[in-house]
């Protein structure tokens, strides 16, 4: 998870807690005040806390490795041989990023 709540919050009738995976649509409705500071989020010391923005879907920085790293940071499982499109689809299915129309 890239951001950790400091308490339970309710979004559209659903409760989310500090250890829950929060869909992208719900994340946009939760104010920054409900999340722990980046320094407080990661007890492991590896610096992976904080809000991680999704890579672009085209152009510079949109390669398979950028998307693989993003998926990994959000605990989205993808096959080793997955294409960039497969990884994006997995991230969409996990509600880590919005589906493009």
N, C-alpha and C positions, 0 to 999 in steps of 0.2 A: 504494500500500500504506500502511496506517495505522501499522503497527509493523514494525520491521526487526530481524531476528535478528542476534545478534553472532557466531553460528557455526551450523554445521549441527546439526539435531536430528532425531531419529527418533521418529515418532508412528505407532503401529499398523503398523510395518513400512515406512513411507514416510519418506524423508529430505526435509527442507525446509531451504533455505539462506537467506542474507540477502536475496536478490533474488526469492525465490519468493512467489507468492500462496498464502496458507495458508487452507484452508477453516475456517469458523467452528467446526466440530466439533473440529478439530485444535487450533485456537487455545486452546480451553478447557482443553486438556490440557498446554499449555506454560506453565511458570512464568514470572513476570515477570523473573526473573534472566536468562533467555535472550534478552531484548530489550535493545537499546540505549536509553539514556536519551533522553527526548524532545529534549533539547538536542543530542544527537549524531546524531539520525536524519535530519535534513533539511539536506543540504548546500546547497540552493538558497537558503536564507535566507527562504523565504516563510512559514515557521511552520506548514506543513501536517503536520508529524510528530506522533506521539503516537497514542494509542488513541482512535478516534472511535466513540462509541456510536451505534447505529442509532436513528433517530427512532421515536416510538411509532407503532403501526399504526392508532390511533384517538385521537380527542380532540385537545387542544391540542398543536401542534407536529408533527402527522402529515400535513401538507399535501404536495402534489406538489413544491413547491420544496425542502422539507426533505429529501425522499427523493431528489430529483434531485442535490442537493448531496452527500448521503451516497454515492450511486452514483458520482459524479464523483471523490470522495476515494478510492474503492476501485477506480478504473479500470474500472468497469462501464459499458459503452456502452449508451446508451438513445436512442431517437429523440427529436427535438425535440418532437414531438406526443404523446409517451408519457403515458399516464395514471399516476396514483399507483399503481394496481394493477399496471400493466405494469412500472413501475420496481421495485416490490417483488418481482415475479416474476423479473425479471432479476437482482436481488440474490440471491434464493434460488437461482437456477440457477447463479450464480457462486460459491455457497457463502460469501457474505459475511454472510448472515443465515440463521438456521434457518427451515425451512418451518414454517408454522403448520398444525396439524391440526384 
